[in-house]
Structure formats: C-alpha cells, structure tokens
Amino acid sequence: MIRQAVEEAEQQKIHGQALTPYLLKRVSQLTGGASMRTNLSLLRNNARLAGQIAYQFANMPRLRLI
C-alpha cells in the first residue's frame, strides 16, 4: 500500500512539503484507517516512554562537584 501511494504521488507529481501529508492520508485510505490508528498508538507509547525517561532523569541524584 505504501508502494502504491508513492507511485500515485509520483504520477501526480506530488513532492516536497506536500508529499508526507499526501502519503499519510493515502496510506490511511488504502488501509481503511488501520495505519493511522497504528501511528497514533506509536505516538502515545513514545510520549509515555519519554515521560518516564524524563521523570527518572529528573529524580536522579545530583553529583556535587566541589
């Protein structure tokens, strides 16, 4: 489906800043929305992990350099 979307973009001469939004929308259409749900799930998990890392980092003991 990604290959199909890329080929369609090439045929329609879509490139530059317009390419990524086009591909995301077209792949979502071709997958019946499954790709968007997957991308959103990955985004949420990455945000959760980033928060956990930030929390752990913020609570690390500080080194005192004297």
PQR file of N, CA, C, O and H, with PARSE charges and radii, in Angstrom:
ATOM      1  N   MET A   1       0.816  -1.182   0.000 -0.4000 1.5000
ATOM      2  CA  MET A   1       0.000   0.000   0.000 -0.0000 2.0000
ATOM      3  C   MET A   1       0.870   1.261   0.000  0.5500 1.7000
ATOM      4  O   MET A   1       0.541   2.269  -0.624 -0.5500 1.4000
ATOM      5  N   ILE A   2       1.985   1.167   0.717 -0.4000 1.5000
ATOM      6  CA  ILE A   2       2.908   2.312   0.709 -0.0000 2.0000
ATOM      7  C   ILE A   2       3.464   2.508  -0.691  0.5500 1.7000
ATOM      8  O   ILE A   2       3.531   3.628  -1.197 -0.5500 1.4000
ATOM      9  H   ILE A   2       2.253   0.347   1.224  0.4000 1.0000
ATOM     10  N   ARG A   3       3.861   1.405  -1.310 -0.4000 1.5000
ATOM     11  CA  ARG A   3       4.396   1.494  -2.681 -0.0000 2.0000
ATOM     12  C   ARG A   3       3.348   2.107  -3.608  0.5500 1.7000
ATOM     13  O   ARG A   3       3.673   2.958  -4.437 -0.5500 1.4000
ATOM     14  H   ARG A   3       3.806   0.495  -0.900  0.4000 1.0000
ATOM     15  N   GLN A   4       2.119   1.687  -3.475 -0.4000 1.5000
ATOM     16  CA  GLN A   4       1.050   2.228  -4.309 -0.0000 2.0000
ATOM     17  C   GLN A   4       0.896   3.729  -4.090  0.5500 1.7000
ATOM     18  O   GLN A   4       0.773   4.493  -5.047 -0.5500 1.4000
ATOM     19  H   GLN A   4       1.855   0.995  -2.802  0.4000 1.0000
ATOM     20  N   ALA A   5       0.902   4.144  -2.831 -0.4000 1.5000
ATOM     21  CA  ALA A   5       0.756   5.567  -2.520 -0.0000 2.0000
ATOM     22  C   ALA A   5       1.918   6.375  -3.084  0.5500 1.7000
ATOM     23  O   ALA A   5       1.719   7.471  -3.609 -0.5500 1.4000
ATOM     24  H   ALA A   5       1.001   3.523  -2.054  0.4000 1.0000
ATOM     25  N   VAL A   6       3.139   5.831  -2.976 -0.4000 1.5000
ATOM     26  CA  VAL A   6       4.317   6.530  -3.509 -0.0000 2.0000
ATOM     27  C   VAL A   6       4.206   6.651  -5.026  0.5500 1.7000
ATOM     28  O   VAL A   6       4.474   7.712  -5.590 -0.5500 1.4000
ATOM     29  H   VAL A   6       3.301   4.941  -2.550  0.4000 1.0000
ATOM     30  N   GLU A   7       3.814   5.570  -5.679 -0.4000 1.5000
ATOM     31  CA  GLU A   7       3.668   5.605  -7.137 -0.0000 2.0000
ATOM     32  C   GLU A   7       2.604   6.614  -7.562  0.5500 1.7000
ATOM     33  O   GLU A   7       2.790   7.341  -8.538 -0.5500 1.4000
ATOM     34  H   GLU A   7       3.596   4.708  -5.221  0.4000 1.0000
ATOM     35  N   GLU A   8       1.493   6.659  -6.833 -0.4000 1.5000
ATOM     36  CA  GLU A   8       0.448   7.634  -7.145 -0.0000 2.0000
ATOM     37  C   GLU A   8       0.952   9.060  -6.960  0.5500 1.7000
ATOM     38  O   GLU A   8       0.640   9.943  -7.758 -0.5500 1.4000
ATOM     39  H   GLU A   8       1.343   6.068  -6.040  0.4000 1.0000
ATOM     40  N   ALA A   9       1.731   9.280  -5.908 -0.4000 1.5000
ATOM     41  CA  ALA A   9       2.293  10.620  -5.674 -0.0000 2.0000
ATOM     42  C   ALA A   9       3.217  11.011  -6.816  0.5500 1.7000
ATOM     43  O   ALA A   9       3.192  12.150  -7.281 -0.5500 1.4000
ATOM     44  H   ALA A   9       1.985   8.562  -5.260  0.4000 1.0000
ATOM     45  N   GLU A  10       4.037  10.058  -7.268 -0.4000 1.5000
ATOM     46  CA  GLU A  10       4.932  10.340  -8.394 -0.0000 2.0000
ATOM     47  C   GLU A  10       4.139  10.676  -9.648  0.5500 1.7000
ATOM     48  O   GLU A  10       4.466  11.623 -10.363 -0.5500 1.4000
ATOM     49  H   GLU A  10       4.057   9.133  -6.891  0.4000 1.0000
ATOM     50  N   GLN A  11       3.093   9.895  -9.911 -0.4000 1.5000
ATOM     51  CA  GLN A  11       2.262  10.135 -11.099 -0.0000 2.0000
ATOM     52  C   GLN A  11       1.593  11.500 -11.034  0.5500 1.7000
ATOM     53  O   GLN A  11       1.418  12.160 -12.058 -0.5500 1.4000
ATOM     54  H   GLN A  11       2.828   9.125  -9.330  0.4000 1.0000
ATOM     55  N   GLN A  12       1.219  11.922  -9.831 -0.4000 1.5000
ATOM     56  CA  GLN A  12       0.547  13.210  -9.659 -0.0000 2.0000
ATOM     57  C   GLN A  12       1.546  14.352  -9.431  0.5500 1.7000
ATOM     58  O   GLN A  12       1.163  15.503  -9.217 -0.5500 1.4000
ATOM     59  H   GLN A  12       1.361  11.386  -8.999  0.4000 1.0000
ATOM     60  N   LYS A  13       2.842  13.998  -9.483 -0.4000 1.5000
ATOM     61  CA  LYS A  13       3.920  14.981  -9.295 -0.0000 2.0000
ATOM     62  C   LYS A  13       3.811  15.705  -7.948  0.5500 1.7000
ATOM     63  O   LYS A  13       4.023  16.914  -7.856 -0.5500 1.4000
ATOM     64  H   LYS A  13       3.153  13.064  -9.656  0.4000 1.0000
ATOM     65  N   ILE A  14       3.478  14.943  -6.920 -0.4000 1.5000
ATOM     66  CA  ILE A  14       3.419  15.489  -5.563 -0.0000 2.0000
ATOM     67  C   ILE A  14       4.789  15.272  -4.939  0.5500 1.7000
ATOM     68  O   ILE A  14       5.297  14.151  -4.923 -0.5500 1.4000
ATOM     69  H   ILE A  14       3.306  13.961  -6.995  0.4000 1.0000
ATOM     70  N   HIS A  15       5.391  16.347  -4.422 -0.4000 1.5000
ATOM     71  CA  HIS A  15       6.721  16.251  -3.826 -0.0000 2.0000
ATOM     72  C   HIS A  15       6.918  17.381  -2.826  0.5500 1.7000
ATOM     73  O   HIS A  15       6.025  18.199  -2.608 -0.5500 1.4000
ATOM     74  H   HIS A  15       4.979  17.258  -4.436  0.4000 1.0000
ATOM     75  N   GLY A  16       8.085  17.412  -2.233 -0.4000 1.5000
ATOM     76  CA  GLY A  16       8.404  18.465  -1.270 -0.0000 2.0000
ATOM     77  C   GLY A  16       7.542  18.361  -0.024  0.5500 1.7000
ATOM     78  O   GLY A  16       7.250  17.267   0.460 -0.5500 1.4000
ATOM     79  H   GLY A  16       8.811  16.747  -2.410  0.4000 1.0000
ATOM     80  N   GLN A  17       7.141  19.511   0.485 -0.4000 1.5000
ATOM     81  CA  GLN A  17       6.365  19.561   1.729 -0.0000 2.0000
ATOM     82  C   GLN A  17       5.007  18.880   1.611  0.5500 1.7000
ATOM     83  O   GLN A  17       4.442  18.460   2.621 -0.5500 1.4000
ATOM     84  H   GLN A  17       7.377  20.400   0.092  0.4000 1.0000
ATOM     85  N   ALA A  18       4.485  18.768   0.421 -0.4000 1.5000
ATOM     86  CA  ALA A  18       3.165  18.162   0.228 -0.0000 2.0000
ATOM     87  C   ALA A  18       3.211  16.637   0.249  0.5500 1.7000
ATOM     88  O   ALA A  18       2.170  15.994   0.390 -0.5500 1.4000
ATOM     89  H   ALA A  18       4.944  19.109  -0.399  0.4000 1.0000
ATOM     90  N   LEU A  19       4.400  16.048   0.112 -0.4000 1.5000
ATOM     91  CA  LEU A  19       4.494  14.594  -0.030 -0.0000 2.0000
ATOM     92  C   LEU A  19       4.088  13.833   1.232  0.5500 1.7000
ATOM     93  O   LEU A  19       3.259  12.926   1.156 -0.5500 1.4000
ATOM     94  H   LEU A  19       5.245  16.570  -0.003  0.4000 1.0000
ATOM     95  N   THR A  20       4.644  14.176   2.374 -0.4000 1.5000
ATOM     96  CA  THR A  20       4.346  13.421   3.595 -0.0000 2.0000
ATOM     97  C   THR A  20       2.862  13.459   3.950  0.5500 1.7000
ATOM     98  O   THR A  20       2.284  12.403   4.207 -0.5500 1.4000
ATOM     99  H   THR A  20       5.318  14.912   2.435  0.4000 1.0000
ATOM    100  N   PRO A  21       2.225  14.619   3.978 -0.5600 1.5000
ATOM    101  CA  PRO A  21       0.782  14.614   4.279  0.2800 2.0000
ATOM    102  C   PRO A  21      -0.016  13.780   3.265  0.5500 1.7000
ATOM    103  O   PRO A  21      -0.960  13.081   3.633 -0.5500 1.4000
ATOM    104  N   TYR A  22       0.373  13.863   1.998 -0.4000 1.5000
ATOM    105  CA  TYR A  22      -0.319  13.068   0.982 -0.0000 2.0000
ATOM    106  C   TYR A  22      -0.161  11.584   1.261  0.5500 1.7000
ATOM    107  O   TYR A  22      -1.139  10.837   1.233 -0.5500 1.4000
ATOM    108  H   TYR A  22       1.140  14.431   1.700  0.4000 1.0000
ATOM    109  N   LEU A  23       1.059  11.155   1.529 -0.4000 1.5000
ATOM    110  CA  LEU A  23       1.307   9.733   1.761 -0.0000 2.0000
ATOM    111  C   LEU A  23       0.571   9.232   3.001  0.5500 1.7000
ATOM    112  O   LEU A  23      -0.023   8.154   2.974 -0.5500 1.4000
ATOM    113  H   LEU A  23       1.854  11.762   1.552  0.4000 1.0000
ATOM    114  N   LEU A  24       0.604  10.001   4.085 -0.4000 1.5000
ATOM    115  CA  LEU A  24      -0.104   9.589   5.300 -0.0000 2.0000
ATOM    116  C   LEU A  24      -1.601   9.440   5.043  0.5500 1.7000
ATOM    117  O   LEU A  24      -2.218   8.465   5.474 -0.5500 1.4000
ATOM    118  H   LEU A  24       1.087  10.877   4.107  0.4000 1.0000
ATOM    119  N   LYS A  25      -2.177  10.407   4.342 -0.4000 1.5000
ATOM    120  CA  LYS A  25      -3.601  10.352   4.055 -0.0000 2.0000
ATOM    121  C   LYS A  25      -3.932   9.194   3.125  0.5500 1.7000
ATOM    122  O   LYS A  25      -4.900   8.469   3.351 -0.5500 1.4000
ATOM    123  H   LYS A  25      -1.676  11.199   3.992  0.4000 1.0000
ATOM    124  N   ARG A  26      -3.128   9.020   2.080 -0.4000 1.5000
ATOM    125  CA  ARG A  26      -3.426   7.972   1.093 -0.0000 2.0000
ATOM    126  C   ARG A  26      -3.250   6.576   1.686  0.5500 1.7000
ATOM    127  O   ARG A  26      -4.070   5.693   1.439 -0.5500 1.4000
ATOM    128  H   ARG A  26      -2.341   9.609   1.897  0.4000 1.0000
ATOM    129  N   VAL A  27      -2.198   6.371   2.459 -0.4000 1.5000
ATOM    130  CA  VAL A  27      -1.992   5.061   3.088 -0.0000 2.0000
ATOM    131  C   VAL A  27      -3.126   4.789   4.084  0.5500 1.7000
ATOM    132  O   VAL A  27      -3.587   3.653   4.196 -0.5500 1.4000
ATOM    133  H   VAL A  27      -1.532   7.089   2.661  0.4000 1.0000
ATOM    134  N   SER A  28      -3.567   5.798   4.790 -0.4000 1.5000
ATOM    135  CA  SER A  28      -4.697   5.630   5.709 -0.0000 2.0000
ATOM    136  C   SER A  28      -5.946   5.220   4.930  0.5500 1.7000
ATOM    137  O   SER A  28      -6.686   4.335   5.360 -0.5500 1.4000
ATOM    138  H   SER A  28      -3.192   6.721   4.699  0.4000 1.0000
ATOM    139  N   GLN A  29      -6.176   5.854   3.802 -0.4000 1.5000
ATOM    140  CA  GLN A  29      -7.321   5.481   2.970 -0.0000 2.0000
ATOM    141  C   GLN A  29      -7.198   4.032   2.499  0.5500 1.7000
ATOM    142  O   GLN A  29      -8.163   3.270   2.558 -0.5500 1.4000
ATOM    143  H   GLN A  29      -5.575   6.573   3.452  0.4000 1.0000
ATOM    144  N   LEU A  30      -6.028   3.668   2.041 -0.4000 1.5000
ATOM    145  CA  LEU A  30      -5.816   2.322   1.498 -0.0000 2.0000
ATOM    146  C   LEU A  30      -5.915   1.236   2.569  0.5500 1.7000
ATOM    147  O   LEU A  30      -6.258   0.094   2.261 -0.5500 1.4000
ATOM    148  H   LEU A  30      -5.244   4.287   1.993  0.4000 1.0000
ATOM    149  N   THR A  31      -5.619   1.582   3.824 -0.4000 1.5000
ATOM    150  CA  THR A  31      -5.671   0.590   4.903 -0.0000 2.0000
ATOM    151  C   THR A  31      -6.970   0.678   5.703  0.5500 1.7000
ATOM    152  O   THR A  31      -7.122   0.002   6.721 -0.5500 1.4000
ATOM    153  H   THR A  31      -5.341   2.509   4.074  0.4000 1.0000
ATOM    154  N   GLY A  32      -7.878   1.486   5.257 -0.4000 1.5000
ATOM    155  CA  GLY A  32      -9.132   1.630   5.989 -0.0000 2.0000
ATOM    156  C   GLY A  32      -8.956   2.258   7.361  0.5500 1.7000
ATOM    157  O   GLY A  32      -9.737   1.993   8.275 -0.5500 1.4000
ATOM    158  H   GLY A  32      -7.755   2.035   4.431  0.4000 1.0000
ATOM    159  N   GLY A  33      -7.939   3.085   7.507 -0.4000 1.5000
ATOM    160  CA  GLY A  33      -7.677   3.779   8.765 -0.0000 2.0000
ATOM    161  C   GLY A  33      -6.752   3.027   9.711  0.5500 1.7000
ATOM    162  O   GLY A  33      -6.361   3.572  10.744 -0.5500 1.4000
ATOM    163  H   GLY A  33      -7.304   3.301   6.765  0.4000 1.0000
ATOM    164  N   ALA A  34      -6.394   1.789   9.386 -0.4000 1.5000
ATOM    165  CA  ALA A  34      -5.542   0.989  10.279 -0.0000 2.0000
ATOM    166  C   ALA A  34      -4.171   1.625  10.476  0.5500 1.7000
ATOM    167  O   ALA A  34      -3.631   1.601  11.582 -0.5500 1.4000
ATOM    168  H   ALA A  34      -6.712   1.346   8.547  0.4000 1.0000
ATOM    169  N   SER A  35      -3.604   2.192   9.416 -0.4000 1.5000
ATOM    170  CA  SER A  35      -2.274   2.794   9.543 -0.0000 2.0000
ATOM    171  C   SER A  35      -2.318   4.007  10.465  0.5500 1.7000
ATOM    172  O   SER A  35      -1.378   4.231  11.228 -0.5500 1.4000
ATOM    173  H   SER A  35      -4.043   2.212   8.518  0.4000 1.0000
ATOM    174  N   MET A  36      -3.379   4.785  10.410 -0.4000 1.5000
ATOM    175  CA  MET A  36      -3.483   5.959  11.282 -0.0000 2.0000
ATOM    176  C   MET A  36      -3.624   5.523  12.737  0.5500 1.7000
ATOM    177  O   MET A  36      -3.000   6.108  13.623 -0.5500 1.4000
ATOM    178  H   MET A  36      -4.143   4.604   9.790  0.4000 1.0000
ATOM    179  N   ARG A  37      -4.436   4.505  12.988 -0.4000 1.5000
ATOM    180  CA  ARG A  37      -4.591   4.017  14.359 -0.0000 2.0000
ATOM    181  C   ARG A  37      -3.244   3.512  14.888  0.5500 1.7000
ATOM    182  O   ARG A  37      -2.898   3.749  16.045 -0.5500 1.4000
ATOM    183  H   ARG A  37      -4.944   4.030  12.269  0.4000 1.0000
ATOM    184  N   THR A  38      -2.497   2.824  14.042 -0.4000 1.5000
ATOM    185  CA  THR A  38      -1.184   2.328  14.441 -0.0000 2.0000
ATOM    186  C   THR A  38      -0.232   3.473  14.729  0.5500 1.7000
ATOM    187  O   THR A  38       0.475   3.450  15.736 -0.5500 1.4000
ATOM    188  H   THR A  38      -2.778   2.632  13.102  0.4000 1.0000
ATOM    189  N   ASN A  39      -0.202   4.476  13.858 -0.4000 1.5000
ATOM    190  CA  ASN A  39       0.674   5.636  14.067 -0.0000 2.0000
ATOM    191  C   ASN A  39       0.323   6.370  15.355  0.5500 1.7000
ATOM    192  O   ASN A  39       1.218   6.792  16.088 -0.5500 1.4000
ATOM    193  H   ASN A  39      -0.776   4.495  13.039  0.4000 1.0000
ATOM    194  N   LEU A  40      -0.959   6.527  15.638 -0.4000 1.5000
ATOM    195  CA  LEU A  40      -1.368   7.205  16.870 -0.0000 2.0000
ATOM    196  C   LEU A  40      -0.977   6.391  18.099  0.5500 1.7000
ATOM    197  O   LEU A  40      -0.578   6.956  19.118 -0.5500 1.4000
ATOM    198  H   LEU A  40      -1.686   6.185  15.042  0.4000 1.0000
ATOM    199  N   SER A  41      -1.089   5.086  18.009 -0.4000 1.5000
ATOM    200  CA  SER A  41      -0.677   4.224  19.116 -0.0000 2.0000
ATOM    201  C   SER A  41       0.821   4.352  19.367  0.5500 1.7000
ATOM    202  O   SER A  41       1.255   4.444  20.515 -0.5500 1.4000
ATOM    203  H   SER A  41      -1.413   4.628  17.182  0.4000 1.0000
ATOM    204  N   LEU A  42       1.604   4.359  18.302 -0.4000 1.5000
ATOM    205  CA  LEU A  42       3.056   4.541  18.443 -0.0000 2.0000
ATOM    206  C   LEU A  42       3.385   5.899  19.053  0.5500 1.7000
ATOM    207  O   LEU A  42       4.272   6.007  19.900 -0.5500 1.4000
ATOM    208  H   LEU A  42       1.252   4.285  17.370  0.4000 1.0000
ATOM    209  N   LEU A  43       2.674   6.925  18.626 -0.4000 1.5000
ATOM    210  CA  LEU A  43       2.895   8.272  19.159 -0.0000 2.0000
ATOM    211  C   LEU A  43       2.616   8.309  20.660  0.5500 1.7000
ATOM    212  O   LEU A  43       3.402   8.864  21.428 -0.5500 1.4000
ATOM    213  H   LEU A  43       1.954   6.838  17.939  0.4000 1.0000
ATOM    214  N   ARG A  44       1.493   7.715  21.076 -0.4000 1.5000
ATOM    215  CA  ARG A  44       1.159   7.694  22.503 -0.0000 2.0000
ATOM    216  C   ARG A  44       2.203   6.927  23.311  0.5500 1.7000
ATOM    217  O   ARG A  44       2.616   7.373  24.382 -0.5500 1.4000
ATOM    218  H   ARG A  44       0.855   7.264  20.452  0.4000 1.0000
ATOM    219  N   ASN A  45       2.624   5.784  22.802 -0.4000 1.5000
ATOM    220  CA  ASN A  45       3.624   4.995  23.520 -0.0000 2.0000
ATOM    221  C   ASN A  45       4.956   5.730  23.609  0.5500 1.7000
ATOM    222  O   ASN A  45       5.621   5.683  24.644 -0.5500 1.4000
ATOM    223  H   ASN A  45       2.289   5.422  21.932  0.4000 1.0000
ATOM    224  N   ASN A  46       5.351   6.405  22.540 -0.4000 1.5000
ATOM    225  CA  ASN A  46       6.599   7.171  22.566 -0.0000 2.0000
ATOM    226  C   ASN A  46       6.506   8.317  23.567  0.5500 1.7000
ATOM    227  O   ASN A  46       7.468   8.592  24.285 -0.5500 1.4000
ATOM    228  H   ASN A  46       4.811   6.443  21.699  0.4000 1.0000
ATOM    229  N   ALA A  47       5.364   8.982  23.620 -0.4000 1.5000
ATOM    230  CA  ALA A  47       5.177  10.073  24.588 -0.0000 2.0000
ATOM    231  C   ALA A  47       5.226   9.542  26.015  0.5500 1.7000
ATOM    232  O   ALA A  47       5.834  10.163  26.886 -0.5500 1.4000
ATOM    233  H   ALA A  47       4.583   8.758  23.037  0.4000 1.0000
ATOM    234  N   ARG A  48       4.594   8.402  26.259 -0.4000 1.5000
ATOM    235  CA  ARG A  48       4.605   7.801  27.593 -0.0000 2.0000
ATOM    236  C   ARG A  48       6.042   7.437  27.998  0.5500 1.7000
ATOM    237  O   ARG A  48       6.458   7.711  29.123 -0.5500 1.4000
ATOM    238  H   ARG A  48       4.100   7.897  25.551  0.4000 1.0000
ATOM    239  N   LEU A  49       6.788   6.825  27.086 -0.4000 1.5000
ATOM    240  CA  LEU A  49       8.173   6.453  27.370 -0.0000 2.0000
ATOM    241  C   LEU A  49       9.030   7.695  27.615  0.5500 1.7000
ATOM    242  O   LEU A  49       9.857   7.706  28.527 -0.5500 1.4000
ATOM    243  H   LEU A  49       6.449   6.603  26.172  0.4000 1.0000
ATOM    244  N   ALA A  50       8.840   8.724  26.819 -0.4000 1.5000
ATOM    245  CA  ALA A  50       9.600   9.963  27.015 -0.0000 2.0000
ATOM    246  C   ALA A  50       9.313  10.556  28.393  0.5500 1.7000
ATOM    247  O   ALA A  50      10.218  11.057  29.060 -0.5500 1.4000
ATOM    248  H   ALA A  50       8.168   8.714  26.079  0.4000 1.0000
ATOM    249  N   GLY A  51       8.068  10.497  28.808 -0.4000 1.5000
ATOM    250  CA  GLY A  51       7.707  10.991  30.139 -0.0000 2.0000
ATOM    251  C   GLY A  51       8.371  10.185  31.243  0.5500 1.7000
ATOM    252  O   GLY A  51       8.843  10.751  32.229 -0.5500 1.4000
ATOM    253  H   GLY A  51       7.332  10.090  28.266  0.4000 1.0000
ATOM    254  N   GLN A  52       8.411   8.875  31.086 -0.4000 1.5000
ATOM    255  CA  GLN A  52       9.056   8.026  32.080 -0.0000 2.0000
ATOM    256  C   GLN A  52      10.555   8.305  32.150  0.5500 1.7000
ATOM    257  O   GLN A  52      11.129   8.359  33.238 -0.5500 1.4000
ATOM    258  H   GLN A  52       8.028   8.415  30.284  0.4000 1.0000
ATOM    259  N   ILE A  53      11.179   8.479  31.003 -0.4000 1.5000
ATOM    260  CA  ILE A  53      12.613   8.784  30.972 -0.0000 2.0000
ATOM    261  C   ILE A  53      12.869  10.137  31.636  0.5500 1.7000
ATOM    262  O   ILE A  53      13.789  10.269  32.444 -0.5500 1.4000
ATOM    263  H   ILE A  53      10.713   8.435  30.120  0.4000 1.0000
ATOM    264  N   ALA A  54      12.064  11.134  31.298 -0.4000 1.5000
ATOM    265  CA  ALA A  54      12.231  12.467  31.883 -0.0000 2.0000
ATOM    266  C   ALA A  54      12.052  12.423  33.400  0.5500 1.7000
ATOM    267  O   ALA A  54      12.802  13.067  34.133 -0.5500 1.4000
ATOM    268  H   ALA A  54      11.317  11.027  30.641  0.4000 1.0000
ATOM    269  N   TYR A  55      11.062  11.667  33.869 -0.4000 1.5000
ATOM    270  CA  TYR A  55      10.827  11.544  35.299 -0.0000 2.0000
ATOM    271  C   TYR A  55      12.035  10.916  35.991  0.5500 1.7000
ATOM    272  O   TYR A  55      12.494  11.413  37.019 -0.5500 1.4000
ATOM    273  H   TYR A  55      10.453  11.144  33.274  0.4000 1.0000
ATOM    274  N   GLN A  56      12.542   9.835  35.429 -0.4000 1.5000
ATOM    275  CA  GLN A  56      13.698   9.172  36.023 -0.0000 2.0000
ATOM    276  C   GLN A  56      14.928  10.084  36.007  0.5500 1.7000
ATOM    277  O   GLN A  56      15.679  10.144  36.981 -0.5500 1.4000
ATOM    278  H   GLN A  56      12.169   9.432  34.593  0.4000 1.0000
ATOM    279  N   PHE A  57      15.119  10.774  34.919 -0.4000 1.5000
ATOM    280  CA  PHE A  57      16.261  11.683  34.808 -0.0000 2.0000
ATOM    281  C   PHE A  57      16.148  12.812  35.832  0.5500 1.7000
ATOM    282  O   PHE A  57      17.135  13.175  36.472 -0.5500 1.4000
ATOM    283  H   PHE A  57      14.509  10.725  34.128  0.4000 1.0000
ATOM    284  N   ALA A  58      14.957  13.359  35.981 -0.4000 1.5000
ATOM    285  CA  ALA A  58      14.750  14.473  36.923 -0.0000 2.0000
ATOM    286  C   ALA A  58      14.962  14.025  38.377  0.5500 1.7000
ATOM    287  O   ALA A  58      15.301  14.842  39.233 -0.5500 1.4000
ATOM    288  H   ALA A  58      14.155  13.064  35.461  0.4000 1.0000
ATOM    289  N   ASN A  59      14.769  12.764  38.647 -0.4000 1.5000
ATOM    290  CA  ASN A  59      14.889  12.272  40.010 -0.0000 2.0000
ATOM    291  C   ASN A  59      16.225  11.556  40.289  0.5500 1.7000
ATOM    292  O   ASN A  59      16.378  10.897  41.317 -0.5500 1.4000
ATOM    293  H   ASN A  59      14.494  12.100  37.952  0.4000 1.0000
ATOM    294  N   MET A  60      17.165  11.690  39.383 -0.4000 1.5000
ATOM    295  CA  MET A  60      18.491  11.100  39.608 -0.0000 2.0000
ATOM    296  C   MET A  60      19.245  11.926  40.648  0.5500 1.7000
ATOM    297  O   MET A  60      19.114  13.149  40.688 -0.5500 1.4000
ATOM    298  H   MET A  60      17.040  12.225  38.548  0.4000 1.0000
ATOM    299  N   PRO A  61      20.019  11.268  41.473 -0.5600 1.5000
ATOM    300  CA  PRO A  61      20.850  12.025  42.426  0.2800 2.0000
ATOM    301  C   PRO A  61      21.827  12.924  41.662  0.5500 1.7000
ATOM    302  O   PRO A  61      22.383  12.540  40.633 -0.5500 1.4000
ATOM    303  N   ARG A  62      22.010  14.100  42.186 -0.4000 1.5000
ATOM    304  CA  ARG A  62      22.904  15.071  41.553 -0.0000 2.0000
ATOM    305  C   ARG A  62      24.336  14.853  42.041  0.5500 1.7000
ATOM    306  O   ARG A  62      24.568  14.550  43.211 -0.5500 1.4000
ATOM    307  H   ARG A  62      21.558  14.412  43.022  0.4000 1.0000
ATOM    308  N   LEU A  63      25.267  15.008  41.144 -0.4000 1.5000
ATOM    309  CA  LEU A  63      26.681  14.962  41.536 -0.0000 2.0000
ATOM    310  C   LEU A  63      27.091  16.327  42.062  0.5500 1.7000
ATOM    311  O   LEU A  63      26.734  17.357  41.490 -0.5500 1.4000
ATOM    312  H   LEU A  63      25.079  15.253  40.193  0.4000 1.0000
ATOM    313  N   ARG A  64      27.828  16.326  43.135 -0.4000 1.5000
ATOM    314  CA  ARG A  64      28.319  17.597  43.688 -0.0000 2.0000
ATOM    315  C   ARG A  64      29.783  17.722  43.328  0.5500 1.7000
ATOM    316  O   ARG A  64      30.610  16.911  43.744 -0.5500 1.4000
ATOM    317  H   ARG A  64      28.117  15.489  43.599  0.4000 1.0000
ATOM    318  N   LEU A  65      30.088  18.721  42.569 -0.4000 1.5000
ATOM    319  CA  LEU A  65      31.473  18.966  42.154 -0.0000 2.0000
ATOM    320  C   LEU A  65      32.045  20.103  42.980  0.5500 1.7000
ATOM    321  O   LEU A  65      31.746  21.274  42.748 -0.5500 1.4000
ATOM    322  H   LEU A  65      29.417  19.380  42.231  0.4000 1.0000
ATOM    323  N   ILE A  66      32.873  19.737  43.946 -0.4000 1.5000
ATOM    324  CA  ILE A  66      33.494  20.757  44.811 -0.0000 2.0000
ATOM    325  C   ILE A  66      34.977  20.527  44.836  0.5500 1.7000
ATOM    326  O   ILE A  66      35.705  21.265  45.500 -0.5500 1.4000
ATOM    327  H   ILE A  66      33.116  18.786  44.135  0.4000 1.0000
TER
END
